[in-house]
Amino acid sequence: MHIGVIGATGTIGSRVVSEALDRGHRVTAFSRDASTIEDDRENLTWASLDVLDPDAVAAALPGLDVLISGFQPGNAAKDFADTVERSIADPTRYATAARSLLKALESRPRVRLIVIGGAGSLEIAPGVVRADSDELLHETLDQLGLPREYAAAVRGHRDALNVLRTSNRLWTYFSPAEEIAPGERTGRYRLGGDQPVLDAAGRSRISAEDAAMALVDEAELPRFVQRRFTIGY
């Protein structure tokens, strides 16, 4: 399988690249500027790409079976504070990126798209979405140590999901657990749909390594076409 990964130097994207290569897939890794990246792993090609340019994305699609997008306004793996600041400054870019990807897929409708989004659009109770409530959202951001202004970015991710939901392309939206960070590849996770997956302590959490595993699992065996899924321990 030939898998494209947008945001391939990011926290999740870089691990998706490694996970896919370890399973024997061919990977094209996309970054805003790949000219200085030195990575000569077998079956890996690096390319520069502006995800907000649908023509550029369309030109990158031939030969791909699946495109996994981990688009962020910055690179959180290298500068988390800068990414937070950029996300707050223009939260509409998530929906813009979703529209760009869908537009590009008009030329290659059989290519599957998996978008890595946010957890704020998950239902924490029937019909209750954290992203729709300032009180609930601010409480979570306080717990995570994020500025309350980041609520705009959380809603930006929700808006991107809503853009995808209007499309008949082969899209999948991935909401990671509320707590996600680099850690251990345990090789296990539990799947969910529109509600977070909670562990025995009531926490929604996953390592970036296990998230990458789940994303490549979905690329290999589609179970959530035109649907959202989430995971947790």
Stockholm file with secondary structure:
# STOCKHOLM 1.0

chainA/1-233         MHIGVIGATGTIGSRVVSEALDRGHRVTAFSRDASTIEDDRENLTWASLDVLDPDAVAAALPGLDVLISGFQPGNAAKDFADTVERSIADPTRYATAARSLLKALESRPRVRLIVIGGAGSLEIAPGVVRADSDELLHETLDQLGLPREYAAAVRGHRDALNVLRTSNRLWTYFSPAEEIAPGERTGRYRLGGDQPVLDAAGRSRISAEDAAMALVDEAELPRFVQRRFTIGY
#=GR chainA/1-233 SS CEEEEETTTSHHHHHHHHHHHHTTCEEEEEESCCTTCCCCCTTEEEEECCTTCHHHHHHHCTTCSEEEECCCSSCTTTCHHHHHHHHHHCTTHHHHHHHHHHHHHTTCTTSEEEEECCSTTSEEETTEEGGGCHHHHHHHHHHHTCCGGGHHHHHHHHHHHHHHHTCCSSEEEEECCSEEESCCCCSCCEEESSSCCCCTTSCCEEEHHHHHHHHHHHHHSCCCTTEEEEEEC
#=GC SS_cons         CEEEEETTTSHHHHHHHHHHHHTTCEEEEEESCCTTCCCCCTTEEEEECCTTCHHHHHHHCTTCSEEEECCCSSCTTTCHHHHHHHHHHCTTHHHHHHHHHHHHHTTCTTSEEEEECCSTTSEEETTEEGGGCHHHHHHHHHHHTCCGGGHHHHHHHHHHHHHHHTCCSSEEEEECCSEEESCCCCSCCEEESSSCCCCTTSCCEEEHHHHHHHHHHHHHSCCCTTEEEEEEC
//
